[in-house]
Amino acid sequence: MTNIVIHRNILLLLVIVFALNTESFAAGGSNFGKPTIGAMMLLGSGQMGNDTDVLKRNMLYTPLAVFAGVNYKKFRFAINYEYNVVGQSDDPASFSNQNIGGKGSAAGLRLEFYDGKQAFGVIYRASEKYTLDKATLAGTVSEYDGKGGFGIQYYRQLKNRIGIVVDYSMGTLNSAAGNSDDLTWNRASLGLVFTNFAASRGR
């Protein structure tokens, strides 16, 4: 429940920052730096599981992320929010009909360096929530919490404010009910990004 409240508050803050940034960007920015907003959609693959009760298996990831913050010279500081749809690509029959596909969300911070054409960034996942699509045999919903995960990204501008992004992320999820060992996950993804970072670069 605590993570749900944290995510709701961070998402609300992100919406407010988006609104303020849009207004500030139209007015020419602030004294600290110019506002920056963006969104990205990715598709990737990786693994999830552990070495005990939920053996590692291949997964497909479809993350959607939005971010808002400020550019200072060639750096971007932003709040980052991600919604992730995850599917198990390995046959559940190979894992005693166990399927750990689900949906997750993560909130955190973003720091990037932009050289005028490309950007290198780090994302810190301060809080994460993951819920399995399939209920357990007892009919309960399996939920996992996480924090301290991270991602690294490379962004390349293609045209105007559209670019491609390459992402590698990883983290650890803890069972909210304590009925499973921690799950570790990783993913490598490729996608599109829309951002005004190019319009806000410093000299």
C-alpha positions as CSV (number, residue, x, y, z in Angstrom):
1,M,0.0,0.0,0.0
2,T,2.9,2.4,0.8
3,N,4.4,1.9,-2.7
4,I,1.0,2.6,-4.3
5,V,0.7,5.9,-2.4
6,I,4.3,6.8,-3.3
7,H,3.7,6.1,-7.0
8,R,0.4,8.0,-7.0
9,N,2.1,11.0,-5.4
10,I,5.1,10.9,-7.8
11,L,2.8,10.5,-10.8
12,L,0.7,13.5,-9.6
13,L,4.0,15.5,-9.1
14,L,5.1,14.5,-12.6
15,V,1.8,15.8,-14.1
16,I,2.2,19.1,-12.3
17,V,5.8,19.4,-13.5
18,F,4.7,18.6,-17.0
19,A,2.1,21.4,-16.8
20,L,4.5,23.9,-15.3
21,N,7.2,23.0,-17.8
22,T,4.9,23.4,-20.8
23,E,3.9,26.9,-19.6
24,S,7.6,27.8,-18.8
25,F,8.8,26.4,-22.1
26,A,6.4,28.6,-24.0
27,A,7.6,31.6,-22.0
28,G,11.3,30.9,-22.7
29,G,12.4,28.9,-19.7
30,S,13.6,29.8,-16.2
31,N,16.7,31.3,-14.6
32,F,18.0,27.9,-13.6
33,G,17.6,26.3,-17.0
34,K,15.1,25.4,-19.6
35,P,12.2,22.9,-18.9
36,T,12.4,19.5,-20.4
37,I,9.7,16.9,-21.0
38,G,9.6,13.6,-22.9
39,A,8.0,10.2,-23.4
40,M,9.3,7.0,-24.7
41,M,8.0,3.6,-25.8
42,L,10.3,0.6,-25.9
43,L,10.3,-3.1,-26.6
44,G,12.8,-5.5,-25.1
45,S,13.7,-8.9,-23.7
46,G,15.5,-10.3,-20.7
47,Q,15.1,-12.6,-17.8
48,M,13.2,-12.7,-14.5
49,G,13.2,-15.1,-11.6
50,N,15.5,-16.6,-8.9
51,D,17.5,-19.8,-8.2
52,T,14.9,-21.3,-5.8
53,D,11.1,-21.2,-6.2
54,V,10.7,-19.1,-9.3
55,L,13.4,-20.3,-11.7
56,K,14.7,-17.7,-14.1
57,R,13.0,-17.6,-17.5
58,N,12.9,-15.4,-20.6
59,M,10.6,-12.5,-20.6
60,L,9.3,-9.8,-23.0
61,Y,9.1,-6.2,-21.8
62,T,7.1,-3.3,-23.2
63,P,8.0,-0.2,-21.1
64,L,6.3,3.2,-21.5
65,A,8.0,6.1,-19.7
66,V,7.3,9.8,-19.2
67,F,9.7,12.3,-17.6
68,A,9.8,16.0,-16.8
69,G,12.5,18.2,-15.3
70,V,15.0,20.9,-16.2
71,N,18.0,21.2,-18.5
72,Y,21.1,23.0,-17.2
73,K,23.6,23.6,-19.9
74,K,24.2,20.0,-21.3
75,F,22.6,18.1,-18.4
76,R,19.1,17.0,-17.8
77,F,17.7,16.4,-14.3
78,A,14.2,14.9,-14.3
79,I,11.6,12.9,-12.5
80,N,11.0,9.6,-14.3
81,Y,7.8,7.4,-14.3
82,E,7.5,4.0,-16.1
83,Y,4.7,1.6,-16.8
84,N,5.7,-1.8,-17.9
85,V,3.8,-4.7,-19.5
86,V,5.7,-8.0,-19.1
87,G,5.1,-11.3,-20.7
88,Q,6.7,-14.7,-20.2
89,S,8.1,-15.9,-23.5
90,D,9.1,-19.3,-22.2
91,D,6.4,-22.0,-22.2
92,P,4.9,-22.2,-18.7
93,A,4.7,-25.9,-19.1
94,S,8.5,-25.9,-18.7
95,F,8.1,-24.4,-15.3
96,S,5.3,-26.5,-13.8
97,N,2.7,-24.2,-15.4
98,Q,4.2,-21.2,-13.6
99,N,3.7,-17.9,-15.4
100,I,5.2,-14.7,-14.0
101,G,4.0,-12.3,-16.6
102,G,2.4,-9.2,-15.2
103,K,2.3,-5.4,-15.0
104,G,4.6,-3.0,-13.2
105,S,5.3,0.6,-12.5
106,A,8.4,2.4,-11.3
107,A,9.2,5.9,-10.2
108,G,12.6,7.5,-9.9
109,L,15.1,10.1,-11.1
110,R,16.9,10.7,-14.4
111,L,20.2,12.3,-15.1
112,E,21.5,12.7,-18.7
113,F,24.4,14.4,-20.6
114,Y,23.6,15.7,-24.1
115,D,26.2,16.8,-26.6
116,G,23.9,18.3,-29.2
117,K,23.1,15.1,-31.1
118,Q,23.2,12.2,-28.6
119,A,22.6,11.7,-24.9
120,F,23.9,9.3,-22.2
121,G,21.8,8.8,-19.1
122,V,21.2,7.0,-15.9
123,I,17.8,6.2,-14.3
124,Y,17.5,5.4,-10.6
125,R,14.4,3.4,-9.8
126,A,13.5,4.7,-6.3
127,S,10.3,2.7,-6.0
128,E,8.8,-0.2,-8.0
129,K,5.6,-2.2,-8.0
130,Y,5.0,-5.5,-9.9
131,T,1.8,-7.6,-9.9
132,L,1.4,-11.0,-11.6
133,D,-1.4,-11.4,-14.1
134,K,-2.1,-15.0,-12.9
135,A,-3.4,-15.7,-9.4
136,T,-1.8,-18.4,-7.3
137,L,-3.4,-21.8,-6.8
138,A,-4.9,-20.4,-3.6
139,G,-6.6,-17.6,-5.6
140,T,-4.4,-14.8,-4.2
141,V,-2.7,-12.1,-6.3
142,S,1.1,-12.1,-6.1
143,E,2.5,-8.6,-5.7
144,Y,6.2,-7.6,-5.5
145,D,7.9,-4.4,-4.4
146,G,11.3,-3.1,-5.3
147,K,13.7,-0.2,-5.0
148,G,17.2,0.7,-5.9
149,G,17.0,-0.7,-9.4
150,F,18.7,1.3,-12.2
151,G,18.9,1.7,-15.9
152,I,21.4,3.2,-18.4
153,Q,20.3,4.7,-21.7
154,Y,21.7,6.0,-24.9
155,Y,19.6,8.4,-26.9
156,R,20.2,9.5,-30.5
157,Q,18.3,12.3,-32.1
158,L,16.9,11.5,-35.5
159,K,14.8,14.5,-36.6
160,N,13.6,17.5,-34.6
161,R,12.5,16.1,-31.2
162,I,12.2,12.5,-32.2
163,G,15.0,10.0,-31.6
164,I,15.8,6.4,-30.8
165,V,16.8,5.1,-27.4
166,V,18.7,2.0,-26.3
167,D,18.1,0.9,-22.7
168,Y,19.5,-1.6,-20.3
169,S,17.8,-1.9,-16.9
170,M,17.8,-4.3,-13.9
171,G,16.4,-4.6,-10.5
172,T,15.2,-6.8,-7.6
173,L,11.6,-7.4,-6.5
174,N,10.5,-8.6,-3.0
175,S,7.3,-10.5,-2.4
176,A,4.9,-8.3,-0.6
177,A,3.4,-11.3,1.2
178,G,6.8,-12.9,1.9
179,N,5.8,-16.2,0.3
180,S,8.5,-16.1,-2.4
181,D,12.2,-15.4,-2.6
182,D,13.3,-12.2,-4.2
183,L,13.0,-12.0,-8.0
184,T,15.8,-10.4,-10.1
185,W,15.1,-9.1,-13.5
186,N,17.0,-7.5,-16.4
187,R,16.1,-6.3,-19.9
188,A,17.7,-4.8,-23.0
189,S,15.3,-2.6,-25.0
190,L,15.1,-0.5,-28.1
191,G,12.5,2.2,-28.7
192,L,11.5,5.7,-29.8
193,V,11.7,8.8,-27.7
194,F,10.0,12.2,-28.1
195,T,11.7,15.0,-26.1
196,N,12.5,18.7,-26.2
197,F,16.0,18.1,-25.0
198,A,17.5,19.1,-28.3
199,A,15.7,22.4,-28.2
200,S,17.0,23.1,-24.7
201,R,20.7,22.3,-25.0
202,G,23.2,24.6,-23.4
203,R,26.5,25.9,-24.8
